[in-house]
Structure formats: structure tokens, C-alpha cells
Amino acid sequence: LRNSLFSHVGQHTKRSVALLVFQHIHRLSLRFHLERYTGGLARVIEMGTRGIEFILSFLLFEIAPTIVEFVIVILLLAWYFDLRYSIIIFVTIVLYVTYTIKITNWRAKIRREMNQKDTLASSKAVDSLLNFETVKYFNNEEHEYSRYDVSLAGYQKAAIRSQISLSVLNFGQVLVISLGTFALMWAAAYQVKDKILTLGDFIMINTYLLQLYAPLTFLGFIFRELKQSLIDM
């Protein structure tokens, strides 16, 4: 129901922005149009308009509810159990978000380079095909193949770096969550041993934790995609 209702807003926004960009391009000078890269320009417009819809949707439906859930769980644990449980969760969340932002900002530079290489390769391919008769007339196919392959090689290198950086990000996120879970369960286990908490309390704390970490993991994905959408725009 949510997606059905929001689709009208998202698609109308994409349409409005795409039209504004199209009008802006038509108002640019003749020099720009003589020097343009048709393939790259079309790619940039497509990626930018797609990024706008993603940002609107996830800010409204994912980030705001997740923040509310964090606050509720932290308050519940502080009220019913012990303040240190809330402190452990809060520290874990802060470390997770800080690590995610720092590594994602580093990855953004790599993704930006990857986008540029992808756009360049697309530009060379499309412009070469649009000017097929000129290439054929000068018997210049091998030169076009070489130019295109160089662009693809640049994209390949950037894509490999992007995948490695994603692995670094995921490893760090899992490590932070694992350490936070270990600290929380260790503290709860001691209180169970000392008869302060029951086994039911222990399981309840663990359940709250699992319920909290599920959107936290998703939050990392959302932040990465929001960052990527802003780069595309």
C-alpha cells in the first residue's frame, strides 16, 4: 500500500526534474551541443533522475522509522533492566554509524570514479556508432576499438576497487555488531548468574537486540545508496 501510494509522488518528481534538465540542456549554447557526448549525457540524466526517487522514498519510509525504533529500544532497556544495557547499545550504534559514514565517504570517491569511467565508455561507444560512416570512411575501426577498450579497462579497475572497499565496509560493520552483542550478552549472563535476571529476561534482551540490529544493518545499505544517489544527481 505504501509503495502504491508513494509511486505517484516519486514518478511525478522524476518527470518534473527530467523535464527541467531537458529544458536546461536546450537553453545551453551551441558550443556545448557541438562538443557534447550524447551517450554520456543520456546516462547522466538517467542516473540522476533515478537517484531522486530513491532519496525521497528511503528518507521518508526507512531512516525516520529506524531512528524512532532505536530510541524506543534504548529507553525500554534502561527502564526495565539496567542503564548499562542502553549505554552498550548506544555506543554500538554510534560506532557502527561512524564507521559506516567514514568508509562510505571513502567509497564514494571510488564510486564517483567508477561512474565517470562508465560514462566515458558509454560516450565513446554511442558517439562512435552515431558516426559510423565517418569511422568507416577513414578505416578507423581499430582506433575506436582501442579507445573503447581503454575506457572499459579503467572502469574494470575502478569496479574491482569498489568491490574490495565494500568488503572492508561489511567486515567492519559485522565486527562492530558482534562486539556489541558479545558485551551485552556477557553483562546479561552475569546478572542471570547472580539471580538478578531470569533466563526469560536474558532471552528478551537478546530478542530486542536482534530486532534492533536488523534495521541497523539495513541502515548501512541505505546510507551507501543515499550517498550513491547524491553522487548520481
N, C-alpha and C positions, 0 to 999 in steps of 0.2 A: 504494500500500500504506500509506504514511504517513497520507494523508488518511482512508483507510478505517478504520484503527486508531484514529486520534485523534477521529473523528466521535463515537464512544461517549462519550469524555470531555467533548468540547465540548457535545454536546447534553444530557448529564446535568447539566452545570454550569448551562447556560441554564435547564433545567427547575427545578433546585433554587433558583436565585436568583429566577426569576419567581414561584415558589410563596411564597418568603419575602416578596417585595414585596407580593404579593396578600394574604397573611395580615396584613402590617403595615397595609395600607390598611384592612382590615376592622376592625382594632383602633383606628383613629383615631376621633375624636369625631364626633358627629352634626353639629356645626357645620361641620367640614371637608367632610362629604359634602353638606351643603346648599349650600355655596359652591363646590363643585368644578367644574372644567371637564372634562367627560367626554372630549371629543376630545383635549385636551392631555395628560390623564393617561394615556390609552391610548398616545399617541405616545411619551411619555417612557419608559414601561415597555418598549415595543418596542425603542426605540433603545438603552436601557441594557443589556438582556439580549443584544442582538446584539453590542454592544461587548465584552462579557466574553469571548465565544468568540474574537473576533479577537485580543485581547490574549494569551490563553493560547497560541493557535496560533503567532503570529509571534514571541513571545519565545522559544519553545522551538525552532522549526524554522528561523528566518531570522536573528535577531540573533546568537545564540550561534555558529552555524557561520561567519557572516561575520567575526566578530571573530577566530576561530581562523585563517581564511584570511589576514586582514591580517597577523597575527603571522608565519605561515609564509613569506609572500612577502617581508616585510621582512628576516627572518633569512636567507633564501636569497640575496637580492641582496647583503646585507652580507658573507656568507661567500664567495660565488663571484666577486663583482665588486668593488664599491667601497662603502665606508661612506656616501659622499655620496648614492648612489642611494637607500639606505634612508632617509636624512635627508630627501631631497626628497619621497619618498612619504609619510613620516610627517607632514611639515609640511602637505602637500596634504590628507591625511586630516583632520588637526586643524582646518585652515581650513574644509574642507568641512563637517565635523560642527558646528563652532562657528557658522558662517553658517546652516546648516540649523536648528539649535536656536533661534537668536535670531529668525530670520524666522518660523519656525513658531510660536513663542510669541506673536509679534505677530499672526500669522494666527489663532491660537486665539481671541483676543478677538473678531475679526470673525466667526469660525465660531460662537462662542457666541451672539453677537447674532443671527446668521442662524438658528440653532436656535430661539432664543426667538421670533423673528418667525414662523417656520414653525409652531411650536407654537401661537402665538396665533391665527394664521389658521385652523389646523385646529380649534382650540377653538371659535371663533366660528361656523365653518361647521357643525360637528356639533351644537353646542348650539342653533343656530338651527333646524336641521332637526328635532331632537328636540322642540322646542317650536313646531312648525309651526302647530298650531291656534291658539296664542296670538298668534303673529305675524299670522296671517290674520284673527283676530278684531279686532285693533286696526288692521288695514290698514297694517302697519308694514314692508312688504317693502322699500320704497326705503331706509329707515333701515338695514335689515340688509345690503342690497347695499352701501351706503356704508361701513359698519363693516368688512365683509369686504374691500372694495377697498382701504381704508386699510391693513389688515394685509398684503395682498398687495404693496402698494407699498413698505412697509417691508422686506418680505422681498426684493423685487426689488433695492432699493438695497444691502442687505447682501450679496446674491449677486454683484452686479457688483463690489463692493469685494473680495470673496473671490477672484474670478477674477483681478483685477488683481494682488492680493498673491501669488497662485500663480505668475503670470508673473514677478514680481520674484524669487521664490524660485528658479524654474527657471533664469532667466537667470544669477543669481549662482552657482548650482551648476555650470552648464556652463562659466562663466568660470574658476572655481577649478580644475576638472579640466583645462581646456585649458591654463592656465598651468603646472600641474604636469607635464602631458605634454610641453609645449614645453621646460621646464627639464631634464627627464630625457633627452629625445632629443637636446637640444643637448650635454649633458655626454657622452652615449654617442657622438655623432658625432665629437666632438673626440678621444676615445680611439681610435676607428676610424681617424681621420686620422693619429694618432701611432703606429699599429700596435700599440697596447696591447690593443685588442679587434678581433675579426673581424666581418665583416658578419653572420655567424651569431649572434654574441653580441648585436649590435645588435637583430636581429630577435627574439631570445629575450627581451631586456629589454622590448621593445615588447609581446610576447605576454603576459608576466607582467603588464604594466601594464593591458592590455585586460581580462585575466582578473580583475584586481583592481577595476577601475572599474565593471564590470558590476554586482556586488553593492553597490558603494558608491552607485551611482545608485538602486538599489532600496532601499537603506537610508534614503535621504531620504524615499521614499514610505512606507516602514514607519513611520518616526518621525512623519510627518504623520498617518498613520492611527491610530497608537497614541495620539497626542495627542487626536485627534478622538474615539476610543473612550472615553478617560478623561473627556472633556467630556460625552459622551452619558451615561456612567454617573453 
